[in-house]
């Protein structure tokens, strides 16, 4: 059984991982080609992590619904982490689309 303190610690750890991903996206270094490659790789990794998070949350929810012995706090943390990750991905997508539209509006 996970205590409340452990649950909070796990939630903070998940938020720290998301913060680290954001820092890597916002502070690239190197040549433009290398930065583009790094951004693409970072986004691919973030999408893969998001997919893993979604699958883990789904598996936990299915176990809970099936009546298997599962820690409710852990399932809720997985679902919340997955939800936050999805919202983060949507916000990143929206920002990328806004940046692309802004570039299109630029006059040469």
Secondary structure, DSSP 8 states (H G I E B T S, - for coil): ---HHHHHHHHHHHHHHHHHHHHHHH---S-HHHHHHHHHHHHHHHHHHHHHHHHHHHHHHHHHHHT----HHHHHHHHHHHHHHHHHHHHHHHHHHHHHHHHHH---
